[in-house]
């Protein structure tokens, strides 16, 4: 049910001059919860606080206890904290046998984060209202995420493609009896160096030199290598994989994971939690779970697929909470096939991914054999200074591939080679050049942005999905297919924040603050000195920015129409939910109209309206009919333009003029 106490929405709620003391209130929608729990507590001899097993959960437990104390001033409360990472009978029973006190260090770390985020949000957001437009927001982590997206877009805009060429040969055994006897090789060496072919003229010159050459196999190399399985999922790797494989956004993934964690009704077992806690940056797994999955692998795939010793993993995240577990099934014996009748389609797809990744993590490596064939053309009994190479990989022993392959592992076994021998002369079937241009860096997707934030040490497992949601809800960023593209408003906000708060809106500063918060949670630092050190520089920067920053004059775009209410020009404006048409006489005249961003394609459903580009409340772009609600066509992808018939095209042809 979330927090039962929080900072008030109507004011700052932090006494800066009194060591940043927070003023907590009970939100209206939580009064009934507190009342019900108070009634229960009065009848109870003991209270067990069993909130989520992370920093946020620890703080919720503390807030709950503080709220009950205020309601029950006349009664002593005996309250203990119990922690479990999965909602199963054994885990809950074990937790009840080992209650503890609330961890004050974890609570202080969460309070520090909450106060820090409130100071940044409630101080910087009004600055944006004054200098850009009302309704905007800034945040300690969200603004850094926005900066990454905008900076990447600027890289793309500034990118200048460079031309380069490659050479390829299609070769075949002699005689070639079947299609598999031919293969493609690429030029990998030119005059002893990596080939750098800048233009077509150079490429054609090499082709002329190769004309009439023989194509003998000079060298065959065979190399074995082992590919180890990936670690079980953390929050970020689960979100990344769910994005790439299932096309799930971060928020959707976390919503489904929450359902699997809280529990699903399973036949005669009742409500059972199917996965462990889904907000974690740890790759550790309990010894009991390891023993169980090794038993399952031996029974299902054979004893040979069980490693001699369990595979061990450490998190790549600095200061990861290694006391927690990775995300895994609570029982590996609940296979996806068995769970199919109890889960909906999306729940099953995510559970399958988690189950496969965990089982694979404790299996033997895949054994691969890579064969490389070097062909050096000869002419007039002399080797030319061109080396072509073809490679192919075979899976000799699949190991964990039987259960799960990472995206980069999907390429194994893609190419094949016929049996060849050194000195064997091949038949040249085709020789061709290919033109290429260097590509700009790709836009961030939700998955790659989460990976970038994690690598920079920014944010925590509980914050990735909310960060992505808020920058899209504020229309700083919109989704095009799966890419995150900054809007004009997002670029304006990024620029003004970076200009006036350069030391705060940068990855290094935000990562350092995360380390301070982790140090507080370990009891190595006190939270008020950390906040004092931050606030000194922050308040000075804020005061200076207020004095020096000029109001951003965003370009005025006239529609060419006049307001039917007051007669003033109508302008194209941008608000929280995208573009709209508004009167230039605002605020005296508040006339607005819907803006239709047409893409030049007729509606494929009704054929009467235009397909228009829209944005939902999460900032995602979608396409619908301009005649909505009369036509309810909607799609996440733009429809293809309908091909005109010859008769329709003829109607558009200009009539011939006599004498032409």
N, C-alpha and C positions, 0 to 999 in steps of 0.2 A: 504493500500500500504506500510505499515511499516514506518521505519524512513527515513526522507528526508536528514538528516545529521547524521554523525557518525564519530567515530575515524578512522583515515586512517589505511588501512590494511598493508601498506608497512613499517610502523614504529610504535614506542610506542604511539606517539600522546598525551603524558601527560608530562607536564613540572613539574617534581618532585620538583625541587628547587623553583618553583614559585607557591607554595600552590596547587600543583597538577592540575594546570590549563589545561583543555582539549583543544586540537586543533581539532576542528570539520571541516570536509570537506563534500561536497555534492558528493555522489557516482555518477559515470558516468550514471548509469541506472536511476538516479532520476533527471537528468538535464532537461529532457523533461517535467517532472511533474512540476518542479519549474517554468519553462518558461511559461507553460500553465496557472498555477495559478497566476503568476505575471501579465499576460495579463488580466486575469479576475479581479484581485484586482484593477488594474488601473481604471477600469470602474465602480468600486463599491464604495458605500458610507460607507459600513460597512462590516467587515469580522467576520464571526462566525466560531469558531474552535470547531468541533464536533467529535473529535477523541474518542477512547475507554475510558470508565469511570474508568480507573485505573491509577496507577502510571506511567506506560509506556505510556499510552495514553496522560497523562498530559504533559509528556516530549516531545512527538511527536508534540503536539500543540505548545509548546514553540519553538521547533526547526523550525517548519514551519513558525512561526511568525518572528523569527530571520533571516531566509533565505529570506523571503519577504522584510524585512527591508533593507537588504544589496542590494537587487536588485532595491529597490524603494527609494533610498536615498533622492530624490527630493520631496517625497510625504509623508505626515503624514498618518499613518495607525490607523484606529479605529478598534480594534479587541477585541472580547469578547468570552469567553469560555461558551459553552453549553454542558450539560451532560445529557444523557439518558441511561437507562439500558436495554431498549428494543427498537427495531426499528419498532414501531407502530405509527399510526397517532396521537393518544392521547399523547403518551410519548414524541414525537418530538415537538408537539405544546406546551406542558407544559414546556419543556426545553427552548424553544424559548422565553417564557414569563419570564424566570428567568435566564438571562445571568449573568455571573460573570467574575472576572479577573482570569488569570492563577494563580494557587496555586503554589507559589514559593517553598514552603516546599516539595511538592510532586516532583517537578522538581529536587530539590537538592538531594532528596533521590535517584531518578533514576540516576542522574549523579554520585553520590557516588558509587552506585552499578556498573555502567558501568566502571568507572575508577578503582575501586577495582578489578573487574574481568579482566580488561585489564592488570593491574600490575601483577596479579598472572599468567595469561595465557602467557603473553609475556616475563615474566622473568623465569618462571619455565619450560616452554616448551623447550626453547633452552638448559636448563640444561639437560633435558631428551635426547635431540638430541646428546649432547656431551657424555653422560654417558651410553645411551642404544642404540638408533638408531634414524635416522632422521625421520621426519614426525609425531612424537608423540605429544601429547598435554596433558597439565594439566589444571585443573580449580579449583576454590575455592569450588564449590559444586560438580562438576563431580568427582573429586578425592576422596571426602568423600563417594559418592555413590559407587564408585569402591571399596573403602576399606570395606564397609559393605558387598558387594558381595563376595570379596575374603576371608574376615574373616569368613563368614558363610561357605564357601567351606572348609576352614581349620578345622572348627568345625566338619563338616561332615566327613572329612578324619580321624580326630583323634578320632572319636566316637567309643567306644567299646560297642557292644550290651550286654545287661544283660538279661539272661533268666528268665522268670516267667511264672506261670501257672494259669489258672482260671478253675473253675468248673461250670458246667451247668446242669440243670435238665429240662426235658420235662415232664410236668405234665398235667393231664386231670381230668375233673369232672367224677364222677361215678354216673350213666353210661354216657359215652361220646357219644352223639347222632350225633354230627356233628364235622367237622374239627375245627370249631371255639371254641369248648369246651376244646381245649388243648392250652397250652402256654409254653413259656420258662422262667425259672427263673435262676438267677446267684447267686453264693455264695458271700455275701457281708460282712459277719462277721464270725470270727473264734475265739472262746474263748474270745468273747467280744471285739475283735479288728478287724481292717481291715485286711483281709487275705493277708498274704505274703507267697506265695507258690513258693519256689525257684527252685524246680526240680521235675521231674516225680515221683521219689520215694515218696516224700512227698504227691503229689497228689494222688497216688495210695493208700497210707496209709489212707487218708481221705475217699476214695471210699470204702475201705474195712470196715471202721467203719460205713459207711452208709448202708452197705448191710443188707437187711431185715428190714429196718426202715419204719415206717409209716410216711406219709407226710400231717399233718394237717395244715390248715390255722390258724396262731396264731393271726394275726392282719391285719385289713384293714384300710387304711388311705385315706381320700379324702380331697384334698386341691384345692381351687380355686385361680387362679391368673390372673392378667391382664397383657397383653403384649401391651405396647404402640407402636404406629407406629414410624418409623425412621423419622428423619428430612429430608426436601427436600435436593436435591443434592448440594454439593459444588464441586469444580473442582476435588478434589482428590477422593471423594466418588463416583462421576460419573465415573471416570476412573477405579476405583476398581470394581464397579458393571458391567461396560461394559466389562471389562476383564473377570470376572468370569461367566457372563451370556451370553455374546455375542461373547466371544473370540476376542474382539477388543483390539489391542495395544493402548497405550496412544496417540500416534501421530494420529492414525486413528480416535480415539474417538474425539480428539480435532478438526480435520479437518471436521468431520461431524457436530459437534456442531457449528463450525464457519458458516457452510452453513445454518443451521437452524436459527442461530442468525441473519445473514445478510439478510435472507429473501428468500422465495420460492413463485413463482407465484401461487396464490390460486384463481382459477375460476375468478369471477367478481371482487374480491377484489384487484387484482394486486399483486405486490411484497409485502409480509408480513413477518416480523420477527416472527418466531414461538416460540422462547424461549428467555429468558432474557440472559444477558451477561454471558458467560460461563467461565470466569476466575475470580473466587471468592472463598473466604474461609469463607463466611458468611452463616449462616443458617436462617437469617431474611427474612421475606416476607412482602411486603407492605400491609397495611390495606385494600386497594381496592382489591388486589388479594385474600386475606383471605375471604373477604365478597363474592367475586364471587364464590370461590370454595365451600364455605358453602352452597350457593344457589344451585349450581350444585349437590352437594351430596344429599341435601334434595329432589330435583326433581328426581334424578336418583335412589338413594338407599333408600330413605325414611327419614322422619324427625328424626326418632329414631337413625340414624347413624351420626347425627350432634351433636358434643359435646356441652354442655351448654355454655362453653366459648371456644374461639379459642385455639388450641394447640400452645404453644410458645416453641421456640428452641433457644439455644445459641450454638455458634461454640465451638468445642473442641480445636480449634487451638488458641494458645496464640497470642495476638495482632491481632486477625482477624479483617478485615475491615468491621465492623458491619454496616457501612453506606450503604454498598452494599446489594444486595439481593442474596438469594440462586438462583440456576438454576431452573426455572419453566416455564411452558407454558405461553405465553403472553395472551392467552385466553383459559381457561380450557374447554370452550364449543367447541373448535376445537378438537374433540376426535380423537384418532388414526384411528378409522374406517372412519371418514370423511376425514382425510388427506391421506388415502391410495392411492387415484388416483393421488395425486400431488407429492408424495415423492418416491424416489427409495427405494429399499429393505433395504439398510443399514440406510438411513436417517429415514425410518419409524421405524425400530427396536430401534434406539436410542431415537427417539421422544416418542415412546411408553413407554420406560423405564422412561424417565423424567416425562411424564404425569402421569403414574401410581404412581410413588414415591410421586409426589406433591399432588395428590388427596388423597392418603392414609394418608399423613401427617396430614390432617385436619379431619380425621374420628375418630370415637370412638375406644377405645382399643378392642382387641380381648379378649374374656373371655374364659379361659381354665380351665378344670377340670382334675387334675392329681390323679389317683388312684394308690396307692402302696399296694401291697400284700406281707406280710412277712410269710414265711413258715419255721417252725422250726421242723425238723425231730425228731421223738420219737422212742426210742428203749427200751424194757423192762420197759415200763411205765415211762421213764425218758427222758427229753429233751436232745438232743445232743447239743454240743456247736457249732452248725453250723446254720447260718441264711441265707436263700435264699430269694431273693426279685425279684418281677416282677412289672413293672410299665407300665402304659398306660395313654396317654393324649387324651382327647376329647375336641373338640372345641364346647363350649356351645353357644357362640355368636360370629360369625366371625368378626364383626367390619371391620377394614381396610383390613383384609385378603381377602375380596371380590375383592380387587383391586391389592394388592401387598404384597408379603411376602419376607423378607430378607432370605438369604441363610440358616441361622441357624434356621429360623422358618419353613423351609420345613419339618423338622423332626416331627413336631406336627402331631398327629393322625397316626403315623407310626405303633405303637404297639396297640394291642387290648387285652382285657381280657374278659373272660366269666363272667356272674354273679356268685359271690362267697359269702360265709358267713363264719364268724369266727367260728372255730371249725370243719369246713367241712374237711373231710379226702379226699385227692386227690390220684389219681392213678399215680404211677411213670412209665412213658413209656420209658424213656431213661435217663441215667446219664453218662456224659462224661467229660473228662478233655481236655483243649486246651492249647497248648504250644504257648507262645508269646516271642518276643524279643523287648526290648525297641528300639525305632526308633530315628535316628539322626534328628536334626532340618531340615526342608525342605529347598531346595534352594529358593532364592527369585524369585518371579514372578514380572512382571512389577507392578501388583496391590499391592503386599505385600511390594515391595520396596518403592513405593509411600507412603504407609501407614507408613512405618518406618521413611521415611524422614519427613513426616508431624508431626509424634509424637515427633521426635527429634527437631522440629522447624527449619528444614533445607529447604531452597528453598521456593518458593511461587507458587501459582496456575499457573502462566505463565511459570514457569521454569521446571515443572516435565517432560513434554513430550520432550523438547529439551535435558535435561540431559540424559534421557533414550536413545534417538537417538544417541547422540555423543559417549557414551561409547560403543555402538554397532558398529557405523561407524568406530571407531578407532580400532576395533577388540580386545578391552580389554575384552569384554564379548560377548558370543554368546548365542543364544536362542536354547534350546533343548526342543522341544514341547513348553511349556509355561514357562519353567524355565530359569533363567539367570545363565549361567555357565561361570566363568572366564577362559580366555585362559592363556596359559603360559606367553604371553606378558603382560596380565593384572596383573598377579601375580608379575612379575618382576617390573612393574611400581609401583604397590602398595607398594612393599617392599622398593624400593629406596626412594620413597617419604616419607613414614612413618619413615624411619631411619634418614633422614636428615631434615625433616620438621615436627617433631612430634607434635609441638604445633599448627600447622596450619591445617594439614590433620587429624583433629579429630572432632567428632560431636559437642562437647561442644563449641569449638572455632567458628565453622561455625554458630551454633545457636546463639551465643552471637553477632556475626556480623549482623545477621538478625535482632536482637533486636535493635542494634544501628541504622540500616537503618530505622526501623520502628519509632524510636525516632526522627530521622531527618525528616521523613515525617509528624510527629506531631508538628514539630517546637521546640522540646525539646533539640535537639543537633544541632551543626553546622557541616557541612560535612567535612571541611578541618581538624579540630582537630581529627576527627575519623580516617581519612586516615593517618594522621601523626603518630598517636599511633600505627596503624597497620604496617606502612611501616618501622618503626624503627627496630622492631624485625624481620620482614620479610627479609629486605635487609641484616641484619647481618647473618641470617640463610642461605641465598642464597650464600653469600660470603664464609662462612665456608664450606658449602656443596661442592662448586666448588673446594675448596682446598683439602678436605678430601675424597670425594667420588671417588672410582676407577671405571673405565669403566666396565660395566657388561659384562662378557664373557658368552654369551649364548651358550649352548651346540651345537656342530657341528654335524649334522646328514648327513652322506654320503649315497648316493643312490646306490652306487656300479657301477654307470655308469660314463663314461668319456665324457667330452664335445667334441662334434663333430667339434667345431670351433677351440679350442686351445689345446685340449687333457688333460686338468686338470680335477680333480674330480668334479662331479656335486653334489651339496648339497641341502638338503631340507631346505628352508627358509620360513619366515613368513612375509608378508607385510600387508598393510592396508586392503586388501580384501581377506585375508586368506593365506594359504600355497601355495608355488610354488617351482619349481625346478630352481636353479640358479647356475651359474658357480662359483667355488671357486676362479677363477682368477679375480673376480670383484674388482675394476672398469675397469681394462684393457679389460676384456672380459665381455660383458653385455648379453651373451646368457641366455635366460630363456625358460622354458617349463611349460606347465600346469601340475599341480599335481592332480592326480586322487585318491581321498580318497574312495576306494571301500569298500562296506559293505558285500561283499560275496553273493549278490543276483542278479540273472539275471533280466534284464529289463522286467517288466510285460507287456509292450506295444509291443516291437518288438522282445523280446526273444533273441536278438543277442548281445546287449551291457551289460555292468555291471552297476548296480545302484551305483552312486557315491554321496558322501556327499559334498555339496557345501555351500557357505555362500553368501548372497546377500549384497548389499551396506549398508543395515541397520544392518548387523551383524546377521541376522536370518539364521538358518540352514535350508536347503531344500535338496531334493533328486531328481536327474535327471539321464538321460541315458548318458553313456560315449560316445555314438555315436552322441550326439547333434552337429550340428543342423539337421543331417539326421533323428534322432528320437527326438521328442519334448516332451517326457514324463517328467513330473515334479510333485512333490508332497511335501507337508509340513510334511508328515509322512513317515517313512520308510516302504516299502512294505514287506509283509511276504515272507519268502523263499518258493519257489515252491516245492511241494512234488514230489520226483522222483517216476517214475513208477517202478513196480517190474522188468521190463525188463532193465531199466536203472541201477537199483541197481545191477542186476545180472552181468552186464557188468563190474562193478567195483570190484566184488568179485574175490579174487585171486584164480587161478586154483588150484585144489587139487594136491598135489605132491604124487606120488606113494610111499607107505611105511608109510605115515603119519597116 
